[in-house]
Amino acid sequence: MKKIICVLATMDTKGAEAAFVAERIAHAGCEALLLDLGVVGEPGTKPHVSRESVASAGGQDLAQMLKNPTRQNAVPVMIAGGIKILLECLAKGELHGVVGLGGTQGTPTCTQIMQALPYGLPKVMLSTIASGDTGPLVDIKDITMMFSVGDILGLNSVTRMVLGNAAAAACGMAEHGLSLETVATDKPLIGMTNLGVLTSGAMHAIDCIHGAGYEVIVFHAVGSGGRAMEQLMKEGVIGAVFDYALGEISDELHGGFRAANAERLTIAGKLGLPQVICPGGTEHIGLMASAPNLVPEKYKDSVHTFHNPIVFVPRLNLEEFSAVASEIAKRLQHTRGNAVMMLPLGGTSRYGVPGGELRDAAGDEAFFKTLREGLPDTVEVVDVDTHAEDPAFVEEAVRRLIGLIEA
């Protein structure tokens, strides 16, 4: 059966371009499914899924919407309709990839639909704004952003090239890419968080986990990483967790760029997954400096270092650090068991070890005390008299996680 690639676009403004993408999809041996996200104008090419059908799937009648056609009212309906239709196609085995075409309006519309689709399904977004901040557009899904070079408005030698390449990319992924297989096994995939201040420990943990016969996927705990790990827990892909880096909690409380969301650190506990937790990287936050090596005025009297010339890293004071401990304990109240909190008394990252740039023994002691007092009885607390990157600490953490899995 030919692979089916959906083309998402407003067919009134991008009809000719969508038709060209469909032609290139057919040329690659796949089949195009044109889905119209437009509302007001007449389609410039005939879609396979009409705007009326999309609106209806989103819970609204298009004719009624057209009585007061505002983007604020229409876009959520078309997003909801697009998601519903594509998930139905996917369930029937009639969707193998998606290509979106858009500018400042169409890009967020298309990518919100893509964000609702599962990992592994090819998602290519050809956009006029792909060279800017794509964080909100990609979020935590495997969306490939491609800059359109020129506006997606009319066919010419340049737009044909980029449109054709976008079509070829999606077809190539669908034909030759790998899908994400989730197979029930007594050796679940282990999710692990990491930060640059823990990388040597993380590399040792990977070796230890592999030595025990398990696979591990590592997430950079800079907000999107922790959220992606927990999404894969929800989808049943990840079955056990070594949450080695919790700097996302510190940044959420104190305004750093690594912040995740209020759900972070709650999912494994709610699902009852085996988890070993380490408050790695919590003693500091990450801030983007306005200029290389420039200390922000607010932190000029704080203990600090630079992770790189533009990432400024101030140490949290005793009260701020204790607040992080309270928040960690609060989020783990959901935990049903199968959980161990490993406390590295010698420092929560390489910056916090004796002699490290951000060492504060009194702050660490207050943090650990607050954490011990706040954690629920369902979380076992283990004090380890060394730092978080010490091979001995890492080996004990992995040993305990494998023990929880195999109990």
Secondary structure, DSSP 4 states (H G I P E B T S, - for coil): -PPEEEEEE-HHHHHHHHHHHHHHHHHTT-EEEEEE---SSPPSS--SB-HHHHHHHTT--HHHHTTS--HHHHHHHHHHHHHHHHHHHHHTT---EEEEEESTTHHHHHHHHHHTSPTTS-EEEEETTTTS--HHHHTTS-PEEEE-SS-SSS--HHHHHHHHHHHHHHHHHHHHS--------SSPEEEEEE-GGGHHHHHHHHHHHHHTT--EEEEETTTHHHHHHHHHHHTTSEEEEEEEE-HHHHHHHHT-TT---TTTTTHHHHHT--EEEEEETTTB--EE-SSTTPPPGGGTTS-EEEEETTEEEEBP-HHHHHHHHHHHHHHGGG--SSEEEEEETT-SSGGGSTTSTT--HHHHHHHHHHHHHHS-TTEEEEEESS-TT-HHHHHHHHHHHHHHHH-
